Amino acid sequence: MSADNHSFVLVRTDIPHCARIWNYWTGGKDHYEIDRIVGDRCIEINPDITTVAVQSRQFLIRAVRYLAAEQGVRQFLDIGCGLPSMLNTHEVAESVAPDARVVYVDNDPLVLTHARALLHSTTAEGVVACIDSDFRDPERIIADAENVLNFREPIAVMFMGVLGLVEDYDEVRRIVDTLMKAAPSGSFLVMWHGTDDSRMYVDMCHAYARHGGVPFTPRLRSEVEAVFDGLEMVEPGFVSITQWHPHETEIGEVRPVSAYGGVARKP
């Protein structure tokens, strides 16, 4: 199932592309020379960024599996989904609940092309859809998602590292609050955000913008945590993404990175 269909995508290979660079950092194959050049320059400034990239996907996998297996969530709204790498949201959810319904949201033509390819990898019982929409327009996302998701049943609303693309903090709060207000009681917010407690990360964000990338805003941990206001945090609460339900094999090696978030339930 798809919200719309584009037959042609103009790909600029002379301009760095944040989704392709992120894909490069996670070991994917969907990137070009300009992405690798800028990505490598970012690594020189902040060697931890590849760890953040990989661990952010691991956090997604653990959070989706937890919600599907332990909380019985069957609906997922993945906003600003980016290019696929490792396991995707619907693959994790459907491995636990074959009837899961997953909606991917992005407004990047390249990302949408890849997202539509995922529509064919769903289970017979499940539903996967993609919506062409800017996450700054939550009202439109809700209207389109209602064609696929049942807003009378719990929904996991996911913002995986994308809210830094919004410079205005009040706008960040409005976006999240609008979506969570529309979601019913028992829904969850899954979110992480890069924080400004690492000088290397802050410097990298500035350098990335200077090299033509889309500006990204690191924020205070307190600002990121406040996005969860009014919701009930799931244990272990608001933590570095590496410390949220780490696998047993990781115990003893887990270290915080400048990316914080968590999972919280709407009462």
Helices and strands as residue ranges (DSSP letters): H 18-25, H 33-45, H 49-70, E 75-79, H 89-96, E 101-106, H 109-117, G 118-121, E 127-132, H 138-145, E 156-160, G 163-165, H 169-182, E 188-194, H 199-210, H 221-226, E 232-233, E 239-240, G 241-243, G 248-250, E 259-265
